[in-house]
Amino acid sequence: MKSFAKILKYAASYKKYGFINIFCNILSIIFELLSLILFIPLLNLLFNQETEVVTVEPTFSLTKEFAADYFNFTMQQYIVDNDKASMLLFVCVVVGIFTLLKNVFRYAALYYISVLRTGVVKDLRKKIHKKTLELPLSYYSEQRKGDIMARMTSDVQEVEWSILNSLELMFREPIAVILYVTTLIIMNAELTIFAMILLPTSGLIIGQLGKSLRRSSTKVQEMVGQILSSIEETLGGLRIIKAFNAENHIRNKFENINERHTKLTLKMARKKDAAAPISEFLGITVMLVLVYYGGNLVLENIELTDNITEKSSNFSGSEFMAYIILFARLLTPVKAFSTAYAIVLKGAASADRLEEVLQAKNDITDIENPKEVNEFSKEITYKNVQFSYDKTTVLDNINITIQKGKTIALVGESGGGKSTFADLLPRFYDIKNGAILIDDTNIKEISLKNLRGLMGIVTQESILFNDTIANNISLGTENVTKEQIIEAAKIANAHNFIMEMENGYETNIGDRGGKLSGGQRQRISIARAVLKNPPILILDEATSALDTESERLVQDALTKLMKNRTSIVIAHRLSTVQHADEILVLQKGKIVERGTHTELLKQAGVYKKLSDLQSFAS
């Protein structure tokens, strides 16, 4: 039931549709039962079996005898007024009406469960997508992208399939079982008790099969994540794969994963496929035992009736045939319930994987009642800042004050902590010790939306989306005009090449801007930062992907843009930061040198060595 609860909790917002479904299913099952029970007098009529003559309308009571006597009384009155052929027609019409009503309510039940199912899947996808946007970058550095994609696609699909096939069954079949068993007890309690002793055996076998199916399902879903990760890496690295003739290596790696997935899927499919024939065989076995036992009761009753004129029981042949029909119908919901249980266990495995994402801890959140800071007026302060990934220290005891309007450049060897220094300011990561202040306010006290609204960021790798150029430039900036977008593109030296494209600013640039060159992608990213017009700029090698001419033009535009703005510039080429107000040289997470370009050259330290190396390389 815990597994079912995991699936059911997603449906809480649509519970009214669940209740309507249950109500319609109850009516559907009742009409189905009534149409089957009517076969008892129909069989009596067809085989000329004498029924007890009831000439006086019986007094109402909740007993089997009252139902039988009342029906016999009604039927006999009808036969007196008409004939047996008319009675046969009457019963057939009533059975037809009941069957029609059964199917009308059955459709209504399915109609409302569909509303529940589609609504749950919509909400689940929305929650997962919302969570992926909320989780910090550190979460994704520890997870495979393909696995996250698998959870958002195949796992959600598995939960949808589980809801479609199990919720309706889990709502309907228990009700059907209860009503059928109640009817069977009324017809013959002794035979029903005997049957109920046999049925749990098949249930236990199917239950064990379902648990095994869940374990296999979990492994299969994990393998789907690995397959998607492999595909994502292949598509993202095709240029390198081809350049290094690594096709065979990548192909073998994928085929190994695919082979393991195939074996697990085949194993799971065999278990799933075994559930139906096993349950059917067990059901038929129970049925045969029941026919033998119940048939003996009927034969014994006939023998006693012939010899003694007094029946040992009221269980006639026609009642037994109707009983067998009802019991055969009972096996259908029991079998469906067993199948639904297996599906629930399989869906619960996917629900567990989704819950891992939905319940993932997000440490980078707003405090209660955060401050609304929309302006930057004085300075940014890094005070005794320390940060580490796991046990690896990336920044150690960083202290610096950046005055408004100043440009600070970060240089040093790769892995020295330059990007981390910049990433801590918009709280992509949170520091372990110390504090970062904006105008004497700790950034943890400022709402994330306001904090990041103060900043414009251009990364070393251009991050663009499969959309138009205009929408990529205006990303995150509301209520902008076409003229403002064009002006930003001109400052970033992007307007000319945009106008040369087929649809200008409405040109779709493809996945990750694949239709543009590296330099063009970078200039679109710069135009995005220009349009936002923030008081704080973070430039992570913003000109690294440009050719010499474009770099000169864009660098000039950026210099104008950074005027009277606070800028943090991460640079590998020292020529791009020679005019910075202060240069910080980071080495193994510490500031080892600081000063202007001229001052650092005079110190003849780390910066001088970096400058000499780049001069030699050029």
C-alpha positions in Angstrom: 0.0 0.0 0.0 3.0 2.3 0.5 3.8 1.9 -3.2 0.2 2.8 -4.1 0.3 5.8 -1.8 3.3 7.1 -3.6 1.3 7.2 -6.8 -2.0 8.3 -5.2 -0.5 11.3 -3.5 0.0 13.0 -6.9 -3.8 12.7 -7.5 -4.8 14.6 -4.3 -5.6 17.8 -6.3 -8.0 15.9 -8.5 -9.7 13.8 -5.8 -13.2 14.9 -6.8 -12.7 13.1 -10.1 -11.6 10.1 -8.3 -14.7 10.0 -6.2 -16.9 10.4 -9.3 -15.0 7.6 -10.9 -15.6 5.4 -7.8 -19.3 6.2 -7.8 -19.7 5.5 -11.5 -17.8 2.2 -11.1 -20.1 1.1 -8.3 -23.2 1.7 -10.4 -21.5 -0.1 -13.4 -20.7 -3.1 -11.2 -24.2 -3.2 -9.7 -25.9 -3.2 -13.2 -23.4 -5.9 -14.3 -24.3 -8.1 -11.3 -28.0 -7.6 -11.9 -27.7 -8.6 -15.5 -25.8 -11.8 -14.5 -28.2 -12.7 -11.7 -31.1 -12.5 -14.1 -29.7 -15.6 -15.8 -30.9 -17.8 -12.9 -34.7 -17.4 -13.7 -33.8 -17.4 -17.4 -32.1 -20.8 -17.0 -35.0 -22.1 -15.0 -37.4 -20.9 -17.7 -35.3 -22.4 -20.6 -34.9 -25.8 -18.9 -38.4 -26.0 -17.5 -37.1 -26.3 -14.0 -39.9 -25.8 -11.5 -39.6 -22.9 -9.2 -41.3 -22.5 -5.9 -44.8 -21.0 -6.5 -45.2 -17.7 -4.7 -48.7 -16.4 -4.9 -48.5 -13.7 -2.2 -46.1 -10.8 -2.4 -43.3 -11.5 0.1 -42.6 -9.2 3.1 -39.4 -7.1 2.6 -36.2 -8.3 4.3 -32.5 -8.3 3.5 -32.2 -11.9 2.7 -31.5 -14.1 -0.3 -34.9 -15.8 0.2 -36.8 -12.4 -0.1 -34.9 -11.6 -3.4 -35.7 -15.0 -4.9 -39.3 -15.0 -3.7 -40.0 -11.5 -4.9 -38.5 -12.2 -8.3 -40.5 -15.5 -8.6 -43.7 -13.7 -7.6 -43.1 -11.0 -10.2 -42.2 -13.5 -12.9 -45.2 -15.7 -12.2 -47.6 -12.8 -12.3 -46.1 -11.8 -15.6 -46.5 -15.4 -17.0 -50.1 -15.5 -15.8 -50.8 -12.3 -17.8 -48.8 -13.4 -20.8 -46.8 -16.5 -21.6 -43.3 -17.9 -21.2 -42.1 -16.6 -24.5 -43.1 -13.1 -23.5 -41.3 -13.6 -20.2 -38.2 -14.7 -22.0 -38.4 -11.5 -24.1 -38.9 -9.4 -21.0 -35.8 -10.9 -19.3 -33.7 -10.4 -22.4 -34.8 -6.7 -22.6 -34.1 -6.1 -18.9 -30.6 -7.7 -19.3 -30.0 -5.5 -22.3 -31.0 -2.4 -20.4 -28.8 -3.3 -17.5 -25.9 -4.0 -19.8 -26.4 -0.6 -21.5 -26.5 1.2 -18.1 -23.4 -0.8 -17.0 -21.4 0.5 -20.0 -22.7 4.0 -19.8 -21.4 4.3 -16.2 -18.2 2.5 -17.2 -17.6 5.1 -19.8 -18.3 7.9 -17.3 -15.8 6.3 -14.9 -13.1 6.2 -17.6 -14.0 9.8 -18.7 -13.4 11.2 -15.2 -10.3 9.1 -14.5 -8.8 10.5 -17.7 -9.1 14.1 -16.3 -7.3 12.9 -13.2 -4.6 11.1 -15.1 -3.7 14.0 -17.5 -3.9 16.5 -14.7 -1.5 14.6 -12.5 1.0 14.2 -15.3 0.8 17.9 -16.1 1.4 18.9 -12.5 4.2 16.3 -12.1 6.1 17.6 -15.2 5.6 21.2 -14.0 6.9 20.3 -10.5 9.9 18.5 -11.9 10.8 21.3 -14.3 10.3 24.0 -11.6 12.6 22.0 -9.3 15.3 21.7 -11.9 15.3 25.5 -12.2 15.4 26.0 -8.4 18.2 23.5 -7.6 21.7 25.0 -7.3 24.4 24.5 -9.8 26.3 22.2 -7.4 23.5 19.6 -7.7 24.0 19.3 -11.4 27.8 19.0 -11.0 27.1 15.7 -9.2 24.4 14.3 -11.5 24.4 13.1 -15.1 22.4 15.3 -17.4 21.1 12.2 -19.1 19.8 10.8 -15.9 18.0 14.1 -15.1 16.4 14.0 -18.6 15.4 10.3 -18.0 13.6 11.2 -14.8 11.8 14.1 -16.5 10.7 12.0 -19.5 10.7 8.2 -19.1 10.1 8.2 -15.4 7.2 10.7 -15.7 5.9 8.5 -18.5 6.1 5.4 -16.3 4.1 7.2 -13.6 1.6 8.3 -16.2 1.3 4.7 -17.4 1.0 3.5 -13.8 -1.8 6.1 -13.1 -3.6 5.2 -16.3 -3.5 1.4 -15.7 -3.4 1.1 -11.9 -5.4 4.0 -10.4 -8.6 3.1 -12.3 -8.0 -0.6 -11.6 -7.2 0.0 -7.9 -10.4 2.2 -7.6 -12.7 -0.2 -9.5 -11.5 -3.7 -8.9 -11.6 -3.8 -5.1 -15.2 -2.5 -5.3 -16.0 -5.2 -7.9 -14.4 -7.9 -5.7 -16.4 -6.8 -2.6 -19.7 -6.7 -4.4 -19.1 -10.0 -6.2 -18.0 -11.8 -3.1 -21.0 -10.4 -1.2 -23.3 -11.7 -3.9 -21.6 -15.1 -3.9 -21.9 -15.3 -0.1 -25.6 -14.6 -0.4 -26.0 -17.3 -3.0 -23.9 -20.0 -1.2 -21.8 -19.1 1.9 -20.2 -22.5 2.2 -19.0 -22.6 -1.4 -17.7 -19.0 -1.2 -15.7 -19.6 2.0 -14.1 -22.6 0.3 -13.2 -20.4 -2.7 -11.8 -17.7 -0.5 -9.4 -20.2 1.0 -8.0 -21.0 -2.4 -7.7 -17.5 -3.9 -5.1 -16.0 -1.6 -2.5 -18.5 -2.8 -2.5 -17.1 -6.3 -2.4 -13.6 -4.8 0.8 -14.3 -2.9 2.5 -15.7 -6.0 1.5 -12.7 -8.1 2.7 -10.4 -5.2 6.1 -11.9 -5.2 6.3 -11.5 -9.0 5.4 -7.9 -8.6 8.1 -7.2 -6.1 10.7 -8.7 -8.4 9.3 -6.6 -11.3 9.8 -3.4 -9.3 13.5 -4.2 -8.6 14.0 -4.8 -12.4 12.1 -1.6 -13.3 14.4 0.5 -11.1 17.5 -0.9 -12.8 16.0 -0.4 -16.2 15.2 3.3 -15.5 18.7 3.8 -14.2 20.0 2.4 -17.5 17.8 4.7 -19.5 19.5 7.6 -17.7 22.9 6.3 -18.7 21.7 5.9 -22.4 20.5 9.5 -22.5 23.7 10.7 -20.9 25.7 8.8 -23.5 23.6 10.3 -26.3 23.9 13.8 -24.9 27.7 13.5 -24.6 27.9 12.1 -28.2 25.8 15.0 -29.7 27.7 17.6 -27.7 31.1 16.2 -28.6 30.8 15.1 -32.2 33.5 17.5 -33.4 36.0 16.1 -31.0 34.9 12.5 -31.6 35.5 12.8 -35.3 38.7 14.8 -35.0 40.3 12.1 -32.8 38.8 9.2 -34.7 37.1 8.1 -31.6 33.9 6.8 -33.3 34.7 3.2 -32.4 35.4 3.9 -28.8 32.2 5.9 -28.4 30.2 3.4 -30.4 31.5 0.5 -28.2 30.7 2.4 -25.0 27.2 3.1 -26.1 26.6 -0.4 -27.3 27.8 -1.9 -24.0 25.3 0.3 -22.2 22.6 -0.5 -24.7 23.2 -4.2 -24.4 22.9 -4.1 -20.6 19.7 -2.1 -20.9 18.3 -4.7 -23.4 19.0 -7.6 -21.1 17.4 -5.8 -18.2 14.4 -4.8 -20.3 14.0 -8.4 -21.6 14.2 -9.7 -18.0 11.6 -7.3 -16.8 9.3 -8.0 -19.8 9.5 -11.7 -19.2 8.4 -11.2 -15.6 5.7 -8.8 -16.6 4.4 -11.2 -19.3 4.5 -14.1 -16.9 2.1 -12.4 -14.5 -1.0 -12.8 -16.8 -0.6 -16.5 -17.7 0.3 -17.4 -14.2 -2.6 -15.6 -12.7 -4.9 -17.1 -15.4 -3.7 -20.6 -14.7 -4.1 -20.2 -11.0 -7.6 -18.8 -11.5 -8.7 -21.7 -13.8 -7.3 -24.1 -11.2 -9.3 -22.5 -8.5 -12.3 -22.6 -10.8 -12.0 -26.3 -11.5 -11.6 -27.2 -7.9 -14.7 -25.0 -7.2 -16.7 -26.7 -10.0 -15.9 -30.1 -8.6 -16.8 -29.1 -5.0 -19.9 -27.1 -5.9 -21.0 -29.7 -8.5 -21.0 -32.4 -5.7 -23.2 -30.1 -3.6 -25.7 -29.9 -6.5 -25.6 -33.6 -7.2 -26.0 -34.4 -3.5 -29.0 -32.1 -3.4 -30.6 -33.8 -6.5 -30.1 -37.3 -5.0 -31.6 -36.2 -1.7 -34.5 -34.5 -3.4 -35.3 -37.6 -5.5 -35.1 -40.1 -2.5 -36.3 -38.2 0.5 -38.4 -35.4 -0.9 -36.6 -33.0 1.4 -33.6 -31.0 0.2 -30.4 -30.8 2.2 -29.8 -27.3 0.7 -31.5 -24.8 -1.6 -28.6 -24.8 -4.1 -30.1 -25.7 -7.5 -28.4 -26.5 -10.8 -29.4 -23.1 -12.3 -28.1 -21.3 -9.2 -24.8 -23.2 -9.4 -24.4 -22.2 -13.1 -25.1 -18.6 -12.3 -22.7 -18.9 -9.3 -19.9 -20.2 -11.7 -20.6 -17.4 -14.1 -20.3 -14.8 -11.3 -17.2 -16.5 -9.9 -15.6 -16.5 -13.4 -16.4 -12.8 -13.5 -14.9 -12.4 -10.1 -11.6 -13.8 -11.4 -11.4 -10.9 -13.9 -11.1 -8.1 -11.2 -8.9 -10.3 -9.0 -6.6 -10.9 -12.0 -6.8 -7.2 -12.9 -6.0 -6.2 -9.4 -3.0 -8.4 -9.4 -1.8 -6.9 -12.6 -2.5 -3.4 -11.3 -0.5 -4.2 -8.2 2.5 -5.2 -10.4 2.1 -2.0 -12.4 1.9 0.1 -9.2 5.2 -1.4 -8.0 6.8 -0.6 -11.3 5.4 2.9 -11.3 6.5 3.3 -7.7 10.1 2.7 -8.7 9.9 5.6 -11.1 8.1 7.7 -8.4 11.0 7.0 -6.1 13.4 8.4 -8.7 11.2 11.5 -9.2 11.0 12.0 -5.5 14.8 12.1 -5.3 14.7 15.2 -7.5 11.6 16.7 -5.9 13.0 16.2 -2.4 16.6 17.3 -3.3 17.8 19.8 -0.8 18.3 23.4 -2.1 20.5 25.3 0.2 20.5 28.5 -1.9 17.2 30.0 -1.1 15.8 33.3 0.2 15.7 33.8 3.9 12.3 34.7 5.5 11.4 38.2 4.6 14.5 39.0 2.4 15.5 42.6 1.7 14.4 44.2 -1.6 17.6 45.8 -2.9 17.2 47.3 -6.4 20.2 49.7 -6.4 23.9 49.5 -5.9 25.4 52.7 -4.6 28.7 52.1 -2.8 30.8 48.9 -2.8 31.1 45.1 -2.9 33.0 43.5 -0.1 34.5 40.0 0.1 35.2 39.5 3.8 37.2 36.4 4.9 35.5 34.4 2.2 36.2 30.7 2.1 34.7 28.2 -0.3 35.4 24.5 -1.0 34.0 21.7 -3.2 33.6 18.7 -0.9 37.0 18.7 0.8 38.9 20.7 -1.8 39.5 24.3 -0.9 38.9 26.6 -3.9 39.0 30.0 -2.2 40.8 30.7 1.1 40.5 33.8 3.2 39.6 36.3 0.4 39.4 39.9 1.4 38.8 42.7 -1.0 36.5 45.8 -1.4 35.4 46.7 -4.9 34.3 50.3 -5.2 31.4 51.3 -7.3 32.5 52.1 -10.9 35.8 50.2 -10.6 36.9 47.3 -12.8 38.5 44.4 -11.1 40.3 41.8 -13.1 41.0 38.2 -12.0 44.0 36.4 -13.5 46.0 33.4 -12.7 46.4 29.7 -13.6 43.4 27.5 -14.4 41.8 26.1 -11.3 43.0 29.0 -9.2 39.4 30.0 -8.3 38.7 32.9 -10.7 35.3 31.6 -11.9 34.3 30.6 -8.4 35.2 34.1 -7.1 32.7 35.5 -9.6 30.0 32.8 -9.2 29.8 33.5 -5.4 28.5 37.0 -6.0 25.2 36.1 -7.7 25.0 33.1 -5.3 25.3 30.3 -7.8 27.2 28.8 -4.9 27.1 29.8 -1.2 30.3 30.4 0.7 31.3 28.2 3.6 32.8 30.9 5.8 33.0 34.7 5.7 30.5 37.1 4.0 30.0 38.9 0.8 28.4 42.3 1.2 26.8 44.7 -1.3 26.5 48.2 0.3 27.0 46.7 3.7 24.2 44.2 3.2 25.0 40.5 3.2 24.0 39.0 -0.1 22.2 36.2 1.8 19.8 38.8 3.1 18.9 40.0 -0.4 16.3 38.2 -2.4 17.8 36.1 -5.2 15.7 37.9 -7.8 16.9 41.3 -6.7 20.5 40.2 -6.2 20.8 38.7 -9.7 18.8 41.6 -11.1 21.8 43.8 -10.2 24.1 41.8 -12.5 24.8 41.1 -16.1 26.9 38.1 -16.9 28.7 37.0 -20.1 30.3 33.6 -19.8 33.2 32.1 -21.6 30.9 29.6 -23.2 28.1 31.4 -25.0 24.7 30.1 -23.6 22.0 30.6 -26.2 18.7 28.9 -26.7 16.8 27.4 -29.6 14.8 30.6 -30.3 15.0 33.8 -32.3 17.9 36.3 -32.0 15.6 38.9 -30.6 14.3 36.6 -27.9 17.9 35.5 -27.0 19.0 39.1 -26.6 15.9 40.1 -24.5 16.1 36.9 -22.3 15.0 37.8 -18.8 14.4 41.5 -19.6 10.8 42.5 -19.6 9.0 45.2 -21.6 11.7 45.9 -24.1 11.2 47.4 -27.6 12.7 46.3 -30.9 14.7 49.5 -30.9 16.3 48.8 -27.6 17.3 45.3 -28.8 18.8 46.7 -32.0 20.7 49.3 -30.0 22.2 46.7 -27.7 23.2 44.6 -30.7 24.9 47.6 -32.3 27.0 48.2 -29.1 28.0 44.5 -29.1 29.0 44.8 -32.8 26.3 42.2 -33.7 23.8 44.3 -35.7 25.5 44.0 -39.1 25.7 40.2 -39.2 22.1 39.9 -37.8 20.7 42.0 -40.6 22.5 39.9 -43.1 20.6 36.8 -41.9 17.4 35.7 -43.7 14.9 36.9 -41.1 17.1 39.4 -39.3 16.3 39.6 -35.6 13.5 36.9 -36.0 16.0 34.3 -37.3 15.9 31.1 -35.2 19.5 30.3 -34.3 19.0 26.5 -33.6 20.0 24.4 -30.7 22.6 26.3 -28.5 22.9 28.8 -31.4 24.3 26.2 -33.7 23.5 28.3 -36.8 25.9 31.0 -35.7 29.7 31.1 -35.5 31.5 31.2 -32.2 32.2 34.9 -32.5 28.6 35.6 -33.4 27.2 33.6 -30.5 29.5 35.6 -28.1 28.3 38.9 -29.5 24.7 37.9 -29.0 25.5 37.1 -25.3 27.2 40.4 -24.9 24.2 42.2 -26.4 22.0 40.4 -23.9 24.1 41.9 -21.0 24.1 45.3 -22.7 20.3 45.3 -22.9 19.9 44.5 -19.3 22.1 47.5 -18.4 23.0 46.3 -14.9 25.1 48.2 -12.4 27.4 45.2 -11.9 29.0 43.3 -14.8 30.6 39.8 -14.6 32.6 39.1 -17.7 34.2 35.6 -18.0 36.5 35.9 -21.0 33.8 37.7 -22.8 35.9 38.3 -25.9 37.7 35.0 -26.1 35.7 33.6 -29.1 36.1 36.7 -31.3 38.4 37.3 -34.2 40.9 40.1 -33.9 38.8 42.8 -35.6 35.6 41.8 -33.7 37.5 41.6 -30.4 38.8 45.2 -30.9 35.3 46.5 -31.7 33.6 44.6 -28.9 36.4 45.4 -26.4 35.9 49.0 -27.1 32.1 48.7 -26.7 32.6 46.8 -23.4 35.0 49.5 -22.2 32.3 52.1 -22.8 29.7 49.9 -21.2 31.8 49.3 -18.1 32.4 53.0 -17.6 30.8 54.1 -14.2 29.8 50.5 -13.6 31.4 47.9 -11.3 32.9 45.1 -13.3 34.5 41.8 -12.5 36.5 40.6 -15.4 38.0 37.1 -15.6 40.8 37.0 -18.1 43.3 34.6 -19.4 44.8 37.0 -21.9 46.3 39.8 -19.9 46.1 42.2 -22.8 42.4 42.5 -22.2 42.7 43.7 -18.6 45.7 46.1 -18.8 43.4 49.0 -18.1 41.6 47.5 -15.1 41.6 49.6 -11.9 43.0 46.6 -10.0 44.2 43.2 -11.0 44.0 40.2 -8.6 46.3 37.3 -9.2 44.8 34.1 -7.8 46.8 31.0 -7.1 45.5 27.9 -5.4 42.5 29.9 -4.1 44.5 32.8 -2.6 45.2 36.3 -3.7 49.0 36.3 -4.1 49.3 39.6 -5.9 47.2 42.7 -6.4 47.6 46.0 -8.1 47.5 47.7 -11.5 49.1 46.3 -14.6 52.1 48.6 -14.2 52.5 47.9 -10.5 52.4 44.1 -10.9 55.0 44.2 -13.7 57.3 46.1 -11.4 56.8 43.5 -8.7 58.3 40.9 -11.0 56.3 38.1 -9.5 53.6 35.7 -10.7 51.9 38.3 -12.9 55.2 39.3 -14.6 55.8 35.6 -15.4 52.3 35.2 -16.9 52.9 38.3 -19.0 56.3 37.2 -20.2 54.9 33.7 -21.1 52.0 35.2 -23.1 54.4 37.7 -24.8 56.6 34.8 -25.8 53.7 32.7 -27.0 52.4 35.5 -29.1 
